[in-house]
């Protein structure tokens, strides 16, 4: 991406917004990692900032979401966040003991708990993103996975904004909860998992935002909205790239990275209704161009 020309405010947003949001959230969480509420507070603050900038400085003015539509999406995401927490609790209640037994049997109690907490958070983050990379790639590779997870519903939106980070089919929540949980329960990483989840959620929000942001430097490790927008492209060859929603490094290593201008997003020429999105595991829209 070429150097950004604009006023001082726009340049600060372009070059500094993503690192400042990620670092700010980490610092806030690190001040009291035991406070579970800090995840929600950090996520809310990030969305208020992104939402305000999307309104006054959108990358694409025709993508600005009307108030009623935005309110509906916020409500849906809040419901899905509650549901996601319930699913996570269910998993932990039912598989913590088997994983602990497996960890003991295979002598996997090797996690470096004496290392600095932020280093552990980074390790959990990139390990979880490694798992998600392959799960996400499978969703785009095999039709049965695409359909049973309802992943197409997430791709069906023609206009993207930060709130789209959480607009997933309820069935996909069963999948989204797994990567960090697998790392946590396999190695017993403890509180570092919470920090990883926070970074992943904030990065996913930034990756969907309708703001012009820089991809140089930070885009070697972390996903930027330019790269993730390409994954939402209506063109199949472009959509089947950049599977890392929060970390792009695995795409670079496994040669699925792609960069370039994305003309249009969605699964086809038209956007399905919310009801049609909900039914996508059962009935794929006839004009879908990105379904495997």
Secondary structure, DSSP 4 states (H G I P E B T S, - for coil): -PPP-S-HHHHHHHHHHHHHHHHHHHHHHHTTTT-THHHHHHHHHHHHHHHHHHHHS-SSGGGPPPHHHHHHHHHHHHHHHHHHHHHHHHHHHHHHHHHHHHHHHTT-----TTS-HHHHHHHHHHHHHHHHHHHHHHHHH-HHHHHHHTHHHHH--SS--GGGGG---GGGHHHHTHHHHHHHHHHT-TTHHHHHHHHHHHHHHHHH-SS----TTGGGTB--HHHHHHHTBSSHHHHTS---SSB-HHHHHTT----S----BSSSSSPPPHHHHHTTTT---TT-SS--
